[in-house]
Amino acid sequence: MKKALCLFLFVLISSLNIAQNSSKEPIHYKKEKKISNVRQLTFGGNNAEAYWSPDGSQLIFQSDNAKWGVGCDQIFTLKVDAPGDSTRKQMISTGNGRTTCSWFMPNGNQFLYASTHQGDLNCPPVPEKKPGHYVWPLYDAFDIYVADLKDGKIIKQLTQSPRYDAEATISPKGDKIVFTSLRNGDLDLYTMNIDGSEVKQITSTLGYDGGATFSPDGTKIVWRASRPTALEDITKYRDLLNQDLVEPSNLEIFIANVDGSDVKQLTRLGNANWSPTFTPDGKGILFCSNYKSNIGFPFNLFTVDIETLKVKQVTFDSEFDSFPMFSPDGSKLVWCSNRNNGRTRDTNIFIADWNK
């Protein structure tokens, strides 16, 4: 399969559709009743994890578009109302190392992201691909930074552990950050204050806990998690962690209070369920899944009701839809998709109205 999770989920994405404005393939499928007025914002490269500015006017995202002069993922911004095209967007990361998991700071003038640039100014190596064996690298040089939105100048380094720190998101209340770290030898969730103080570990069960986001009122979090229980699976998981790797092929969606209490498993679907975000009313979770597939693809967007656990399909792509995020007012949805990519490996950013 393909992360995200924050992370490098988009590197696995396959293809669909035809290139910019020349396709007979739709960018909106008839069964997709929950979304309307679909627009494509980028054309070319792997564009992933697009998240909204506090005022809903901009998106911040990561891209490895070689035509934009980058060797691996860097952080860019774009105006939501700008015409969708293939032109280079504004890069706001340093251009060094690999970056991931960007998020606008509450003040609207700064942004949060993870980067490996202090370990090496060059792009870190990608793990060797082996048939039937897909892994994400957990670069130990990843740390979390705050930078100026205009010039990309780093203002503060929030984490300094010798292991992987990334996958950070900010509470709508503007007070806390949740992130994933390997600092204790397992991939667990931590929270810290917006200034990096008072770091607290909030998960401790063996397995990968990552890609967490907050509820609209900032009282809960939702995330993806693996829970190996068989000895063979536990051994494999730990062996990969010792190599700074994780295999994200068996993930389910979990919810809890911000302090990690009252954990509830929302899905038991099998395969990979990830990239969760709360629906605007706080009563459901929109997430990505390939649970209906026997071959890894397609990935589509689904909702799960927090109380009833009922699952409903939202998108009906034949390849890949993921990284959903609602606008601050809940009226629009942004996500990343293989649709209309000219049968390449390109992943692009799409925006639509969310029909309640």
C-alpha positions as CSV (number, residue, x, y, z in Angstrom):
1,M,0.0,0.0,0.0
2,K,1.0,3.6,0.1
3,K,1.1,7.5,4.5
4,A,1.1,10.3,6.3
5,L,0.4,10.2,7.2
6,C,1.6,12.3,7.5
7,L,4.7,10.6,6.2
8,F,5.4,9.4,2.7
9,L,2.1,7.8,1.9
10,F,2.0,9.3,-1.5
11,V,5.1,7.5,-2.9
12,L,3.1,4.4,-3.4
13,I,0.3,6.0,-5.4
14,S,-0.5,4.6,-8.8
15,S,-2.3,6.3,-11.7
16,L,-5.6,7.2,-13.2
17,N,-7.2,9.5,-15.7
18,I,-5.7,12.0,-18.2
19,A,-3.6,15.1,-18.0
20,Q,-4.6,18.7,-17.3
21,N,-7.9,19.7,-19.0
22,S,-7.5,17.1,-21.7
23,S,-9.2,14.1,-20.1
24,K,-12.5,12.4,-20.8
25,E,-12.2,10.9,-17.3
26,P,-14.2,12.7,-14.6
27,I,-12.7,14.5,-11.6
28,H,-16.1,13.9,-9.9
29,Y,-17.8,10.5,-10.0
30,K,-21.6,10.1,-10.0
31,K,-21.7,8.1,-6.7
32,E,-19.9,10.9,-4.8
33,K,-23.0,12.5,-3.4
34,K,-21.3,14.0,-0.3
35,I,-19.1,16.3,-2.4
36,S,-19.9,18.8,-5.3
37,N,-18.3,21.5,-7.3
38,V,-15.0,19.6,-7.5
39,R,-11.9,21.5,-8.6
40,Q,-8.3,20.4,-9.2
41,L,-5.7,22.7,-7.8
42,T,-2.4,21.1,-8.8
43,F,-1.2,19.2,-11.9
44,G,1.9,17.1,-11.7
45,G,4.2,15.6,-9.1
46,N,3.2,14.0,-5.8
47,N,1.3,16.6,-3.8
48,A,0.1,15.4,-0.4
49,E,-1.2,16.4,3.1
50,A,-2.9,19.7,2.1
51,Y,-4.1,21.5,5.2
52,W,-6.1,24.7,5.6
53,S,-5.0,28.1,6.9
54,P,-7.0,29.5,9.9
55,D,-8.9,31.8,7.7
56,G,-9.6,29.2,5.0
57,S,-7.9,31.1,2.2
58,Q,-4.7,29.0,1.8
59,L,-3.5,25.5,1.8
60,I,-0.1,24.2,3.0
61,F,1.2,21.0,1.5
62,Q,4.2,18.9,0.7
63,S,5.4,18.1,-2.9
64,D,8.3,16.3,-4.6
65,N,7.5,17.8,-8.0
66,A,10.8,17.6,-9.9
67,K,9.7,20.3,-12.3
68,W,9.6,22.7,-9.4
69,G,13.3,22.0,-8.8
70,V,13.1,19.8,-5.6
71,G,14.7,16.5,-5.1
72,C,12.4,15.3,-2.4
73,D,9.4,16.6,-0.4
74,Q,9.4,20.3,0.4
75,I,6.7,22.5,1.8
76,F,4.6,24.8,-0.4
77,T,1.5,27.0,-0.1
78,L,-1.2,27.9,-2.6
79,K,-4.3,30.2,-2.6
80,V,-7.5,28.2,-2.5
81,D,-9.2,30.5,-5.0
82,A,-6.3,30.5,-7.5
83,P,-6.9,28.7,-10.8
84,G,-5.6,25.1,-10.8
85,D,-2.5,24.7,-12.9
86,S,1.0,23.1,-13.1
87,T,2.9,26.2,-12.2
88,R,5.4,26.1,-9.3
89,K,3.7,27.1,-6.0
90,Q,5.4,29.2,-3.3
91,M,8.0,27.1,-1.4
92,I,8.3,28.0,2.2
93,S,10.6,25.3,3.6
94,T,14.4,25.6,3.4
95,G,14.9,23.4,0.4
96,N,17.3,21.2,2.4
97,G,16.7,17.7,3.7
98,R,13.2,16.1,3.5
99,T,10.2,17.7,5.0
100,T,6.7,16.5,6.0
101,C,3.6,17.2,8.0
102,S,3.2,20.9,7.7
103,W,0.5,22.9,9.5
104,F,-0.4,26.6,9.8
105,M,0.2,28.1,13.3
106,P,-2.8,29.7,14.9
107,N,-1.4,33.2,14.4
108,G,-1.5,32.8,10.6
109,N,2.0,34.1,10.2
110,Q,4.0,31.0,10.9
111,F,3.9,27.3,10.1
112,L,4.8,24.0,11.8
113,Y,6.6,21.2,10.0
114,A,9.1,18.3,10.3
115,S,12.4,18.3,8.6
116,T,15.7,16.3,8.4
117,H,17.9,19.2,7.3
118,Q,19.9,19.2,10.5
119,G,21.0,15.6,9.9
120,D,22.0,16.2,6.3
121,L,21.2,19.0,3.8
122,N,20.7,16.3,1.1
123,C,17.6,14.2,0.6
124,P,17.9,11.1,2.8
125,P,17.9,7.7,1.0
126,V,14.6,5.9,0.3
127,P,14.4,2.3,1.5
128,E,14.9,-0.4,-1.1
129,K,11.7,-1.6,-2.6
130,K,11.0,-5.3,-2.3
131,P,8.1,-7.2,-3.8
132,G,5.2,-7.5,-1.3
133,H,7.2,-5.6,1.3
134,Y,6.3,-1.9,1.6
135,V,7.9,0.2,4.4
136,W,8.0,3.8,5.5
137,P,11.4,5.2,6.7
138,L,11.5,6.7,10.1
139,Y,14.4,9.1,9.6
140,D,15.9,9.8,13.0
141,A,16.9,13.3,11.8
142,F,13.2,14.3,11.6
143,D,12.5,17.1,14.2
144,I,9.6,19.5,14.4
145,Y,10.1,23.2,13.7
146,V,8.2,26.5,13.6
147,A,9.1,28.8,10.7
148,D,8.0,32.2,9.3
149,L,5.3,31.9,6.6
150,K,6.7,34.6,4.4
151,D,10.4,33.7,4.1
152,G,10.6,30.2,5.6
153,K,13.1,31.3,8.3
154,I,13.1,28.9,11.1
155,I,12.0,30.5,14.3
156,K,12.2,27.7,16.8
157,Q,13.0,24.0,17.0
158,L,10.3,22.2,19.1
159,T,11.8,18.7,19.4
160,Q,15.4,17.5,19.7
161,S,15.2,13.8,20.4
162,P,17.7,11.5,18.7
163,R,14.9,9.5,17.1
164,Y,12.0,10.2,14.8
165,D,9.7,13.2,15.7
166,A,7.1,14.1,13.1
167,E,3.4,13.9,12.1
168,A,2.5,17.0,14.1
169,T,-0.9,18.7,14.0
170,I,-2.3,21.6,16.1
171,S,-5.5,21.8,18.1
172,P,-8.2,24.1,16.9
173,K,-8.0,25.7,20.4
174,G,-4.5,26.8,19.5
175,D,-3.0,25.5,22.7
176,K,-1.6,22.0,22.0
177,I,0.3,20.0,19.4
178,V,0.0,16.2,19.0
179,F,2.9,14.3,17.3
180,T,4.4,10.9,16.8
181,S,7.8,10.0,18.2
182,L,10.1,7.0,18.4
183,R,12.0,8.4,21.4
184,N,11.0,5.6,23.7
185,G,11.7,2.8,21.2
186,D,8.0,2.5,20.0
187,L,5.9,4.8,17.8
188,D,3.7,6.6,20.3
189,L,1.7,9.8,20.4
190,Y,2.8,12.8,22.5
191,T,1.3,16.2,23.1
192,M,3.1,19.4,23.9
193,N,2.1,23.0,24.4
194,I,2.2,25.2,21.3
195,D,5.6,26.5,22.4
196,G,7.1,23.0,22.7
197,S,6.9,22.8,26.5
198,E,5.3,20.2,28.7
199,V,5.8,17.1,26.4
200,K,3.6,14.2,27.5
201,Q,3.3,10.7,26.2
202,I,-0.4,9.8,25.7
203,T,-0.2,6.3,24.1
204,S,1.8,3.3,25.3
205,T,0.4,0.2,23.7
206,L,2.8,-1.7,21.4
207,G,2.3,-0.7,17.8
208,Y,2.4,2.3,15.4
209,D,0.4,5.3,16.7
210,G,0.4,8.1,14.2
211,G,-1.3,10.7,12.0
212,A,-3.4,12.1,14.8
213,T,-5.8,15.1,14.5
214,F,-7.9,17.0,16.9
215,S,-11.7,17.2,17.2
216,P,-13.3,20.6,16.3
217,D,-13.6,21.5,20.0
218,G,-10.1,20.3,20.7
219,T,-11.1,17.8,23.4
220,K,-10.4,14.6,21.5
221,I,-7.9,13.1,19.0
222,V,-8.3,10.5,16.3
223,W,-5.4,8.5,14.8
224,R,-4.3,5.4,13.0
225,A,-2.7,2.5,14.8
226,S,-1.3,-0.9,14.3
227,R,-1.7,-3.4,17.2
228,P,0.5,-6.5,16.6
229,T,-0.4,-9.3,19.0
230,A,0.9,-12.5,17.4
231,L,4.5,-13.2,18.3
232,E,5.6,-13.3,14.7
233,D,4.0,-9.9,14.1
234,I,5.5,-8.4,17.2
235,T,8.9,-9.6,16.2
236,K,8.6,-8.3,12.7
237,Y,7.4,-4.9,14.0
238,R,10.3,-4.6,16.5
239,D,12.9,-5.7,14.0
240,L,11.7,-3.0,11.5
241,L,11.8,-0.3,14.2
242,N,15.4,-1.2,15.0
243,Q,16.1,-0.4,11.4
244,D,14.0,2.9,11.6
245,L,11.3,1.4,9.4
246,V,7.6,0.6,9.8
247,E,5.3,-1.5,7.6
248,P,1.9,0.4,7.4
249,S,-0.2,-2.4,5.9
250,N,-2.5,-3.2,8.9
251,L,-3.9,-0.1,10.5
252,E,-7.2,0.8,12.2
253,I,-8.8,4.0,13.5
254,F,-8.8,4.9,17.2
255,I,-10.2,7.8,19.2
256,A,-9.5,9.1,22.7
257,N,-9.5,12.2,24.9
258,V,-6.6,14.6,24.4
259,D,-4.8,13.1,27.4
260,G,-5.0,9.6,25.9
261,S,-7.8,8.4,28.2
262,D,-11.0,6.6,27.1
263,V,-9.5,4.9,24.0
264,K,-12.0,3.5,21.6
265,Q,-11.3,1.5,18.4
266,L,-13.6,2.8,15.7
267,T,-12.8,0.4,12.8
268,R,-12.1,-3.3,12.5
269,L,-12.0,-3.4,8.8
270,G,-8.6,-5.0,8.0
271,N,-6.0,-3.7,5.5
272,A,-4.9,-0.1,5.9
273,N,-7.2,2.5,7.4
274,W,-5.5,5.8,8.0
275,S,-5.5,9.6,7.5
276,P,-8.5,10.2,9.8
277,T,-10.1,13.6,10.5
278,F,-13.2,14.6,12.4
279,T,-16.3,15.6,10.4
280,P,-17.4,19.2,11.0
281,D,-20.1,18.2,13.5
282,G,-17.6,16.1,15.5
283,K,-19.9,13.1,15.3
284,G,-18.0,11.1,12.7
285,I,-14.5,10.5,11.2
286,L,-13.6,10.8,7.6
287,F,-10.7,8.5,6.7
288,C,-8.9,6.7,3.9
289,S,-9.1,2.9,3.5
290,N,-8.4,0.0,1.1
291,Y,-10.4,-2.5,3.2
292,K,-12.5,-3.4,0.2
293,S,-9.5,-4.3,-1.9
294,N,-7.6,-7.6,-2.2
295,I,-4.7,-6.2,-4.2
296,G,-3.9,-3.0,-2.2
297,F,-5.9,-0.6,-4.4
298,P,-8.1,1.3,-4.6
299,F,-8.0,3.6,-1.6
300,N,-11.1,5.7,-1.0
301,L,-12.6,8.0,1.6
302,F,-15.1,6.7,4.1
303,T,-16.9,8.0,7.2
304,V,-17.4,6.1,10.4
305,D,-20.0,7.2,13.0
306,I,-18.3,7.5,16.4
307,E,-21.4,6.1,18.3
308,T,-22.8,3.5,15.9
309,L,-19.5,2.6,14.1
310,K,-21.5,2.5,10.8
311,V,-19.2,3.0,7.8
312,K,-20.2,4.8,4.6
313,Q,-18.2,5.2,1.4
314,V,-17.7,8.8,0.3
315,T,-15.4,8.7,-2.8
316,F,-15.4,6.1,-5.6
317,D,-12.0,6.4,-7.2
318,S,-10.5,3.4,-8.9
319,E,-7.0,4.2,-7.6
320,F,-6.3,6.5,-4.7
321,D,-8.0,9.2,-2.6
322,S,-6.6,10.3,0.8
323,F,-5.5,13.1,3.1
324,P,-8.9,14.6,3.7
325,M,-9.3,17.8,5.7
326,F,-12.3,20.1,6.2
327,S,-12.1,23.9,5.9
328,P,-12.3,25.8,9.2
329,D,-16.0,26.5,8.6
330,G,-16.7,22.9,7.6
331,S,-18.1,23.9,4.2
332,K,-15.4,22.5,2.0
333,L,-13.2,19.4,1.8
334,V,-9.7,19.2,0.4
335,W,-8.0,15.8,-0.4
336,C,-5.4,14.3,-2.6
337,S,-6.1,11.9,-5.4
338,N,-4.8,10.0,-8.4
339,R,-7.8,11.0,-10.5
340,N,-7.0,12.9,-13.7
341,N,-3.3,12.3,-13.6
342,G,-2.6,11.2,-17.2
343,R,-1.9,7.6,-16.2
344,T,1.3,8.7,-14.3
345,R,2.1,8.3,-10.6
346,D,1.1,11.9,-9.9
347,T,-1.1,12.8,-6.9
348,N,-2.9,16.1,-7.0
349,I,-4.9,18.3,-4.7
350,F,-8.6,18.6,-5.1
351,I,-11.2,20.7,-3.4
352,A,-15.0,20.4,-3.2
353,D,-18.1,21.6,-1.3
354,W,-19.0,19.2,1.5
355,N,-22.7,18.4,1.4
356,K,-24.1,17.9,4.9
